[in-house]
Amino acid sequence: MEFKLFYHQKNKNLKNTNELVSFVKEILNSLKNTNDNLTKELTLKKLSDDYDIPIDILKNEINFEKTKEIINNKQYGKERF
């Protein structure tokens, strides 16, 4: 995951709010698809510490995106079991 953090922040000005939001969303999007809870927790903690974002906000964003994906899959008959 360290590589993904490095890769996604490349060519971004993370002092710019829009670019920081884009970067964080890219990382969260990668995390929502991993089943490794330790990797998720450590990455969320790093994002939280490095960019002063409350960890609860990051967790809520992952859960929101997962819920949105489930709803979209149900609407289009793509449920995965």
ZAMARGU-4260 file (C-alpha; in steps of 0.2 Angstrom, whole numbers, plus 5000, padded with zeros to 4 digits):
<rodrens>
0) 5000/5000/5000 | 5015/5012/5003 | 5018/5011/4984 | 5000/5016/4980 | 5002/5030/4992
5) 5017/5036/4984 | 5011/5033/4966 | 4994/5042/4969 | 5003/5057/4976 | 5015/5059/4962
10) 5012/5074/4952 | 4999/5081/4964 | 5000/5097/4975 | 4993/5090/4991 | 4993/5107/4998
15) 4979/5111/4986 | 4962/5105/4993 | 4955/5098/4977 | 4970/5088/4973 | 4971/5082/4991
20) 4953/5076/4990 | 4956/5067/4974 | 4972/5059/4981 | 4962/5053/4997 | 4947/5047/4986
25) 4959/5037/4975 | 4967/5028/4990 | 4950/5025/4998 | 4944/5017/4982 | 4959/5005/4982
30) 4956/5001/5001 | 4937/4997/4999 | 4942/4982/4988 | 4954/4975/4999 | 4950/4961/5012
35) 4965/4964/5023 | 4958/4974/5038 | 4976/4977/5045 | 4981/4985/5029 | 4965/4996/5029
40) 4968/5001/5047 | 4986/5006/5045 | 4983/5015/5029 | 4968/5025/5036 | 4979/5029/5051
45) 4993/5035/5040 | 4981/5046/5029 | 4973/5053/5045 | 4990/5057/5053 | 4998/5064/5038
50) 4984/5075/5032 | 4975/5079/5048 | 4959/5070/5042 | 4948/5062/5056 | 4949/5043/5054
55) 4930/5042/5056 | 4928/5053/5041 | 4939/5041/5031 | 4930/5026/5037 | 4913/5033/5033
60) 4918/5038/5016 | 4924/5020/5012 | 4907/5013/5019 | 4897/5026/5009 | 4906/5021/4993
65) 4903/5002/4997 | 4885/5006/5000 | 4883/5016/4984 | 4892/5002/4974 | 4880/4989/4981
70) 4865/4999/4977 | 4871/5002/4959 | 4874/4983/4957 | 4857/4979/4963 | 4849/4992/4951
75) 4858/4984/4936 | 4856/4966/4941 | 4875/4964/4945 | 4874/4957/4963 | 4889/4947/4968
80) 4888/4934/4981
</rodrens>
